Amino acid sequence: MIVLDQVSKKYMTKYALRNVSLTLTKGKIVGLVGENGSGKSTTLKLIAGLAQPTKGSVIVNGEFASRRISEYVSYLSELDAYYSFFNVGQTIDFYASQFRDFNKEKAEEIRTFMNLDRNVKVKHLSKGNRGRLKIVLTLAREAPVILLDEPLSGLDPIVRDSIVKSLISFIDIEKQLVLITTHEINEIETLLDEIIVIKDGEIVGHRNVEALRAEENISIVDWLKKVYKK
């Protein structure tokens, strides 16, 4: 479903990614972790078609990733990109008009769970509630690829656990691939099927989570510490 073949991405004189090769298939929730500046967000932008590789190729659903790949990819960015003068309900309606796979019934279900008032304007939402709105808009799409860039950022720690547990119920795991970046490893560990570690623009580890636990009898966090020490 997603194939990165010897991908490098250079901004001016600095490499964000170096010779990254990666294959991901549907039916999995995959965590992409690493320090700030390691290349996580760049990887998601390349898959979403919002950036182009300096070298190599990025293929999603059999097509080279470009702006048109949004038909297959639902992308939750770390940035806010909504019309501030819309209220929550209008924002949902706008997204429904832009994406053929947007499920309004599902959006309302997630909005209700997230405890978001349809009538509150986006500009009046707290950072945490803007984060909840992003989750609503991203997961309401029935795209085969879901990209979540730091989806828990700004959310109250008290509600993170319930939101993380609910994510699985809003994903069609048989038909979708979810790639998620986060610093909150402990909170999403139970969701993950695979974990990828990126450091200085290079993938330094990629493991199946169940195999990792069975073979090494350690948590993801402990494994990450081992990988980063190498």
DAHUQUI-V733627 format. One record per residue. N is the residue number from 1. PHI is phi in whole degrees, -180 to 180 (NA if undefined). D_LAST is the distance of its C-alpha to the last C-alpha in Angstrom with 2 decimals. Layout:
n=N phi=PHI d_last=D_LAST
n=N phi=PHI d_last=D_LAST
This chain:
n=1 phi=NA d_last=30.45
n=2 phi=-128 d_last=27.67
n=3 phi=-132 d_last=26.28
n=4 phi=-106 d_last=24.13
n=5 phi=-118 d_last=24.37
n=6 phi=51 d_last=22.36
n=7 phi=-88 d_last=22.81
n=8 phi=-125 d_last=22.27
n=9 phi=-134 d_last=23.81
n=10 phi=-120 d_last=24.77
n=11 phi=-111 d_last=26.64
n=12 phi=57 d_last=28.61
n=13 phi=-105 d_last=26.18
n=14 phi=-110 d_last=22.96
n=15 phi=-86 d_last=20.92
n=16 phi=-90 d_last=20.20
n=17 phi=-137 d_last=18.93
n=18 phi=-132 d_last=18.02
n=19 phi=48 d_last=19.06
n=20 phi=-88 d_last=18.43
n=21 phi=-120 d_last=20.02
n=22 phi=-159 d_last=20.65
n=23 phi=-128 d_last=23.51
n=24 phi=-128 d_last=24.69
n=25 phi=-120 d_last=27.92
n=26 phi=-67 d_last=30.43
n=27 phi=85 d_last=30.80
n=28 phi=-139 d_last=27.37
n=29 phi=-111 d_last=25.84
n=30 phi=-116 d_last=22.37
n=31 phi=-97 d_last=20.06
n=32 phi=-116 d_last=18.15
n=33 phi=-125 d_last=15.86
n=34 phi=167 d_last=13.92
n=35 phi=-68 d_last=14.71
n=36 phi=-57 d_last=18.12
n=37 phi=83 d_last=18.48
n=38 phi=-80 d_last=15.59
n=39 phi=119 d_last=18.31
n=40 phi=-63 d_last=19.37
n=41 phi=-65 d_last=23.02
n=42 phi=-61 d_last=23.32
n=43 phi=-60 d_last=22.36
n=44 phi=-66 d_last=25.09
n=45 phi=-65 d_last=27.58
n=46 phi=-66 d_last=27.22
n=47 phi=-66 d_last=27.85
n=48 phi=-77 d_last=30.75
n=49 phi=79 d_last=32.21
n=50 phi=-88 d_last=32.26
n=51 phi=-142 d_last=30.26
n=52 phi=-114 d_last=30.27
n=53 phi=-68 d_last=27.44
n=54 phi=-72 d_last=27.66
n=55 phi=-147 d_last=26.78
n=56 phi=90 d_last=26.61
n=57 phi=-137 d_last=28.28
n=58 phi=-124 d_last=28.07
n=59 phi=-119 d_last=30.45
n=60 phi=-126 d_last=31.55
n=61 phi=56 d_last=34.22
n=62 phi=84 d_last=35.02
n=63 phi=-122 d_last=35.60
n=64 phi=-66 d_last=33.82
n=65 phi=-67 d_last=32.66
n=66 phi=-150 d_last=35.13
n=67 phi=-59 d_last=37.09
n=68 phi=-74 d_last=39.16
n=69 phi=-71 d_last=36.26
n=70 phi=-60 d_last=36.99
n=71 phi=-63 d_last=39.38
n=72 phi=-109 d_last=36.46
n=73 phi=-124 d_last=33.93
n=74 phi=-106 d_last=34.35
n=75 phi=-120 d_last=32.06
n=76 phi=-95 d_last=31.55
n=77 phi=-85 d_last=30.56
n=78 phi=-72 d_last=29.14
n=79 phi=-99 d_last=32.39
n=80 phi=-87 d_last=35.93
n=81 phi=-138 d_last=38.21
n=82 phi=-119 d_last=41.41
n=83 phi=-76 d_last=45.01
n=84 phi=-67 d_last=45.49
n=85 phi=-85 d_last=49.21
n=86 phi=-77 d_last=48.76
n=87 phi=-91 d_last=48.75
n=88 phi=-60 d_last=46.36
n=89 phi=-62 d_last=48.89
n=90 phi=-66 d_last=49.55
n=91 phi=-66 d_last=45.86
n=92 phi=-62 d_last=45.60
n=93 phi=-62 d_last=48.78
n=94 phi=-64 d_last=47.48
n=95 phi=-62 d_last=44.30
n=96 phi=-63 d_last=46.54
n=97 phi=-78 d_last=48.58
n=98 phi=-96 d_last=45.59
n=99 phi=-126 d_last=43.81
n=100 phi=-65 d_last=45.76
n=101 phi=-92 d_last=43.29
n=102 phi=-76 d_last=43.48
n=103 phi=-102 d_last=44.87
n=104 phi=-65 d_last=46.95
n=105 phi=-63 d_last=47.70
n=106 phi=-66 d_last=44.03
n=107 phi=-60 d_last=43.47
n=108 phi=-67 d_last=46.21
n=109 phi=-63 d_last=44.79
n=110 phi=-70 d_last=41.39
n=111 phi=-59 d_last=43.17
n=112 phi=-63 d_last=45.23
n=113 phi=-61 d_last=42.24
n=114 phi=-77 d_last=40.55
n=115 phi=60 d_last=43.82
n=116 phi=-104 d_last=44.40
n=117 phi=-80 d_last=47.99
n=118 phi=-59 d_last=49.15
n=119 phi=-93 d_last=51.41
n=120 phi=-83 d_last=49.01
n=121 phi=-71 d_last=48.23
n=122 phi=-57 d_last=44.64
n=123 phi=-66 d_last=45.12
n=124 phi=-99 d_last=46.01
n=125 phi=-78 d_last=42.98
n=126 phi=-70 d_last=40.42
n=127 phi=-58 d_last=36.80
n=128 phi=-63 d_last=36.05
n=129 phi=-73 d_last=39.00
n=130 phi=-66 d_last=38.09
n=131 phi=-63 d_last=34.75
n=132 phi=-66 d_last=36.78
n=133 phi=-63 d_last=38.97
n=134 phi=-60 d_last=36.06
n=135 phi=-64 d_last=35.03
n=136 phi=-57 d_last=38.69
n=137 phi=-67 d_last=39.05
n=138 phi=-76 d_last=35.84
n=139 phi=-78 d_last=36.27
n=140 phi=-74 d_last=40.02
n=141 phi=-81 d_last=39.42
n=142 phi=-104 d_last=39.40
n=143 phi=-71 d_last=37.13
n=144 phi=-69 d_last=34.92
n=145 phi=-121 d_last=31.76
n=146 phi=-115 d_last=30.96
n=147 phi=-111 d_last=28.38
n=148 phi=-121 d_last=27.71
n=149 phi=-97 d_last=25.97
n=150 phi=51 d_last=25.44
n=151 phi=-67 d_last=28.62
n=152 phi=-93 d_last=28.47
n=153 phi=-62 d_last=28.40
n=154 phi=87 d_last=31.51
n=155 phi=-81 d_last=32.60
n=156 phi=-62 d_last=33.87
n=157 phi=-53 d_last=31.48
n=158 phi=-66 d_last=34.60
n=159 phi=-99 d_last=35.09
n=160 phi=-58 d_last=31.53
n=161 phi=-60 d_last=31.47
n=162 phi=-68 d_last=34.77
n=163 phi=-68 d_last=33.83
n=164 phi=-61 d_last=30.58
n=165 phi=-65 d_last=32.62
n=166 phi=-79 d_last=35.27
n=167 phi=-54 d_last=33.07
n=168 phi=-63 d_last=33.12
n=169 phi=-77 d_last=36.93
n=170 phi=-101 d_last=37.17
n=171 phi=-117 d_last=35.04
n=172 phi=-90 d_last=36.49
n=173 phi=-66 d_last=33.49
n=174 phi=-76 d_last=35.36
n=175 phi=-113 d_last=35.97
n=176 phi=-119 d_last=33.22
n=177 phi=-114 d_last=29.54
n=178 phi=-115 d_last=27.92
n=179 phi=-117 d_last=24.77
n=180 phi=-127 d_last=23.88
n=181 phi=-104 d_last=21.60
n=182 phi=-167 d_last=21.46
n=183 phi=-96 d_last=19.96
n=184 phi=-93 d_last=21.97
n=185 phi=-62 d_last=19.67
n=186 phi=-58 d_last=21.62
n=187 phi=-79 d_last=24.85
n=188 phi=-110 d_last=24.20
n=189 phi=-54 d_last=22.10
n=190 phi=-68 d_last=25.36
n=191 phi=-85 d_last=26.26
n=192 phi=-79 d_last=23.28
n=193 phi=-96 d_last=23.45
n=194 phi=-137 d_last=20.18
n=195 phi=-133 d_last=17.08
n=196 phi=-120 d_last=15.25
n=197 phi=-111 d_last=12.24
n=198 phi=-120 d_last=12.69
n=199 phi=-141 d_last=10.93
n=200 phi=51 d_last=13.05
n=201 phi=81 d_last=15.37
n=202 phi=-127 d_last=13.27
n=203 phi=-79 d_last=12.70
n=204 phi=-112 d_last=9.17
n=205 phi=-169 d_last=10.69
n=206 phi=-152 d_last=14.38
n=207 phi=-135 d_last=15.94
n=208 phi=-76 d_last=19.44
n=209 phi=-66 d_last=19.64
n=210 phi=-64 d_last=22.24
n=211 phi=-64 d_last=20.46
n=212 phi=-60 d_last=17.28
n=213 phi=-66 d_last=19.60
n=214 phi=-70 d_last=21.60
n=215 phi=-84 d_last=19.01
n=216 phi=-115 d_last=16.53
n=217 phi=54 d_last=19.02
n=218 phi=-136 d_last=16.83
n=219 phi=-78 d_last=17.41
n=220 phi=-60 d_last=15.74
n=221 phi=-61 d_last=14.81
n=222 phi=-66 d_last=13.14
n=223 phi=-65 d_last=11.21
n=224 phi=-59 d_last=10.20
n=225 phi=-61 d_last=8.99
n=226 phi=-65 d_last=6.76
n=227 phi=-64 d_last=5.52
n=228 phi=-73 d_last=5.47
n=229 phi=-78 d_last=3.81
n=230 phi=-70 d_last=0.00
